[in-house]
Amino acid sequence: MTATITPAYTKQSWEQETIKINWSERSESLVRDGYAISATAITISDSTGTSMNATMLEGVPTYSGTNVFFTVKAGTDGESYNCRVQVTLTLAGYDNQQQEGDLLITVTDESAI
């Protein structure tokens, strides 16, 4: 079962922002300490499961320490999207570990006053 990443992320359709997800709480569940993120993948999909990466993901996801960074853009007002975050963790002398979590992205355009 995929873990839910909280809190959910809400944006307006015009906004483009880099999101930071701290992965330390998930990596603390591993049997051994000292694992570090060595790779990450992001997949954003709409309610039908269609990939929205070309529309909503800007650039290449990166990582540093226990943090994953990626830039989200666009989206349709009133729609929600599932963002699957996958990380590979490594520790010399031990098997790689793979974890993933889902972040809910909601697009809500505020009305002009």
MORA-V893617 format. One record per pair of residues at least 24 apart in sequence whose C-alpha atoms are under 6 Angstrom apart, sorted by sequence separation. I is the first residue (numbers start at 1). J is the second residue. D is the distance in whole Angstrom. If there is no record, write none. Layout:
i=I j=J d=D
i=I j=J d=D
This chain:
i=81 j=105 d=5
i=80 j=105 d=6
i=80 j=106 d=4
i=79 j=107 d=6
i=78 j=107 d=6
i=77 j=107 d=5
i=78 j=108 d=5
i=77 j=108 d=5
i=77 j=109 d=6
i=46 j=81 d=5
i=45 j=81 d=6
i=45 j=82 d=5
i=44 j=82 d=6
i=44 j=83 d=4
i=43 j=83 d=6
i=43 j=84 d=5
i=24 j=66 d=5
i=42 j=84 d=6
i=23 j=66 d=5
i=42 j=85 d=5
i=22 j=66 d=6
i=23 j=67 d=6
i=22 j=67 d=4
i=41 j=86 d=5
i=21 j=67 d=5
i=40 j=86 d=5
i=21 j=68 d=5
i=40 j=87 d=4
i=20 j=68 d=6
i=39 j=87 d=6
i=20 j=69 d=5
i=39 j=88 d=5
i=19 j=69 d=6
i=38 j=88 d=6
i=19 j=70 d=5
i=37 j=88 d=6
i=38 j=89 d=6
i=18 j=70 d=5
i=19 j=71 d=6
i=37 j=89 d=4
i=18 j=71 d=4
i=36 j=89 d=5
i=17 j=71 d=5
i=35 j=89 d=6
i=36 j=90 d=5
i=17 j=72 d=6
i=35 j=90 d=5
i=16 j=72 d=6
i=35 j=91 d=5
i=16 j=73 d=4
i=15 j=73 d=6
i=14 j=74 d=6
i=13 j=74 d=5
i=13 j=75 d=5
i=13 j=76 d=6
i=13 j=107 d=6
i=10 j=105 d=6
i=12 j=107 d=5
i=5 j=101 d=6
i=8 j=104 d=5
i=9 j=105 d=5
i=10 j=106 d=5
i=11 j=107 d=5
i=12 j=108 d=5
i=4 j=101 d=5
i=5 j=102 d=6
i=10 j=107 d=6
i=12 j=109 d=5
i=3 j=101 d=5
i=4 j=102 d=5
i=5 j=103 d=5
i=2 j=101 d=5
